[in-house]
Amino acid sequence: MIEIIILACVAFVQNMAFTWVSRSRNSGDPTYHRKAAYCSNGIWFLTNILIWKQVWTAIETGSWLHLVAAGAAYCIATSEGSVFMMKRLLKSEKGKQRVGAR
């Protein structure tokens, strides 16, 4: 169960970073986007390792219910991470970092 909680926490941060990189891509600040891209890609890599660990554990043990729980935790955490980050960025983006800035 602790592994699913860790996956959920990392997935939350993963989608925070993904939302940040998506918004930064549409800004007018390449340096801002670079920071967001490194963060997003790094956490994506870690999240995928954790997901594959859950899949492998389910295959080895036949515990498909564990895999369903991990999938549900991932979906909820990533969705909420994205919404949380969007709210935060809407309040903090200024100047060239705003979406649509040129």
Secondary structure as UniProt FT lines:
FT   HELIX           2..25
FT   HELIX           30..61
FT   HELIX           64..92
FT   HELIX           95..97
FT   TURN            99..100
//
